[in-house]
Amino acid sequence: MNRSILVLPVLLLGLCACGDRNATSEAPAGAPAPQAAAAPEASAGAQNPAAGETAVPPISGHAGTLDPTPNSQQATAGSIDFDLPPTWQSQPPSSDMRLAQAKIPGPGGIGDLAVFYFGPGGGGPVDANIERWVGQMEGGGKPTPETFETNGYKVTWVDVKGTMKPSQMGMGPSSAVPNARLFGAVVEGPGGPWFFKAGGPDATMAPQRDAFVAMLKSVRKK
């Protein structure tokens, strides 16, 4: 038998084995294993923009520091603290515009709180924001805003009832929500303003009115 016929398959097998070793050695040492793609975020609910997130256990007392320059190591003048109502459930903010976020449980369904900050002097005038919040509801009349001072800060807030209009901006309900209620507040002070907005079914939010005001009165400098 011709020996060259036997040598050829052996050489081919050797080349295949070398090719496999070379392919394996191209991956860098310690490289993480491939991960599955993250699941897309769930669609926002009418009064629960963070419906796809899992609520963490309720917290009482301190709600965390709201620092207008969280990524800066400069002086923190303008940072604030406040006390979240004990039955409200704190959540990680769902967007960069939110400094704090919470779910509000109640008999009518879940409501939500969001605290916004747009930089020193950002976010528009107080009156314009109050008017915008009132304009998001219909059928409940035009409430009169209330104002008070607390710990060196000025708070202007409004309590609006009615049907919440659908939003065209992706930040609210996609269809009208009857029997809704919205609390909106602008907190003015050094480094501010900050914007507190809580909304949801009226049956849930109405009993939380005093808790919302108490939270605003707890605003203080860090």
N, C-alpha and C positions, 0 to 999 in steps of 0.2 A: 504493500500500500504506500502511496505517496505521502511522505511526512508533511509536506507543505500544506496538504489539505487539513491535517489535524491542527497545525499551528495557527491557522487563520482564525478559527472560532475562539481559541484561547486569547488571542490578541484583542479580538472584538470585545470579549467579556471584560478584559482588563481595562480597556478604554472606557466602557460604560461605568465601571466601578469608580474610576478616577473622576469621571464627569459628575457623579453623584456627590463625591466628597468635595469637589470644588464648589458645587452649588450650595452645599451646606455651609461652607466656610465663608461665603460672601455675607451672610447675615452678621452684624456686629455683635460682639459678646455682650450678654446682658440685655439685649433688646427685648422690650415687652412683647408679650404675645398679642396678636391682633384681637381687637375687641369688637363686639357687635355694635352696630350703630345705635345711638340713643333713640328711645321712642319719642315721637313728636309730642309736644305739650298738648294737653287736652284743651278743647275749645273753651273760651271764657263763658261763664254763666252771666245771667242778666245783672246780678248784683254781686258777683263773685268772680272777678277777673283772674283769680288764682285757683280756679276750680280744679285744675289738674294737679295741684300740690297736696301733699299730705300734711295735715295740721299737726303741729307739735303740741304737747300738753300745755294747758293754760298756765300763764304766769301771773303772779301778783306783785304789786309794788313796782320796782324799777323796770322800765321798759327799754333801757339801753340809751346810749349816747347818740344823739343826732348831730354829727359833725359836718358842717358845710364843706370842709376840705378833707374828706376821709383819707385821701391818698397823699396828703401833704404832711410834712413834718414841721410845718411852720406853726406859729402860735395859733391856738384853737379858739380865739375870740369869736363868739358867735355860736359855739356849740351849745346844744341844749339837752336837757333830760326831761322826762315826764313819766308819770305813773299810769300804766295801762290798767284799765278796770280788771279785777281779778278773774272774772268769768270769760273775758275775751281771750282768744287763742292766738298768741304771737306766731308769725310766719316769717320766713326769709323773704325779703322784698323780691317781687317778680320782675322788676325792671330797674334800670339805673336811676330813673327819676324818683323812685320811692326810697325814702330813708327808713320807713318802717311800715309794717303791714300786719293786719290781724283779721281773723274771722270772728264774727259776733253771733253766737248761737242764740236761738230763741224759738218761740212757739210758731212763728210764721214762716220759719226757714232761716237759712244762713244770710247774715248781712256781712259787710266788710268795711274795714278801716284802711285808709292809705294816707301816709304823710309824705308830702312832696316838698322838694327844695330845688330851686332853679338858679342858685347863686345869689350873692348879695344884691338886693334890689330887683331880682328877677321875678318873673311870674305875673307881672301886671299889677295895676292898682287894686286896692281893696274893694272899692265899689264895683269895679268891672268883674271881679271874681264872684262877689255876692250876686250880682245881676246874672251872671252866667249860670250859677247854681240854681237860682230861682227859675231861670228860663229852661232848665232841663226837666222841670215838672210842669204839669198843667192840671187845671181843675181844682187847685188848692188855694187859690187866691195869691196875694202878694204879701208875704210876711215882712215884718219889720225887723231888721237886724238888731242884735244886742251887742253892747260893748262893755268891757270891764278891764281893769288893770290887775296884773298878778306878777309878783316877784320882779318888777321892772319891765314887764312886757305888756303890750297892748293887744287885746284879743277882740276881734270882731267876728261874730258868728251868726248863723241863720238856721232856722228849722223849717224845712219845706216839706209839705205833704201833697199827695195827688198821684197822678199817673206819670211815671217816668217815660220820657220820650225815647224813641230809638236813637241810637248814636250812629253817626256817619263816620266817626273817627276811629272805630275799633276799640274804644275805651269804655264802652257802656253796653246796654242791652241792644240786641239786633231787632227786637220788636218791643212795642209798648208794654210797660209793666204797671198794671193798676195797683192801687192800694199800697203805694211805696212811700218811703220817707227818707229824707236826706238831711244830714247835719253837715254844714260846711263852716270852716273857721279859718281866718287869717291871723297868724301870730306875728306881730311886728316887734322887732328889737334888734340889738347889735348883730350884724351878720345876716339878718333875715331879709325877707319874711319866709315863714313856713306855712304850709297849707295842709289842714287836717280835713279829711272828707270821709264821712261814714254814711253808708246807705244800705237799704234792704227793705224787706217787707215791713209795713207799718206795725203789724202785730209783734214783730221782733224789736224794731227800733224804738217805738214809743216808750217802753219800760226802761230803755237805756239812755234816755235824754239826760237825766241827772248824772249818770255815769260819764257821759261825754263831756258835760260841763266840768265835772270834778277833774277829769283828765286834763282839760285845758287849764284849769286853775293850778294844776301841779307843775306846769311848765316852768323851768328854772334854768339858769346858766349852769353849765357843766362845772 
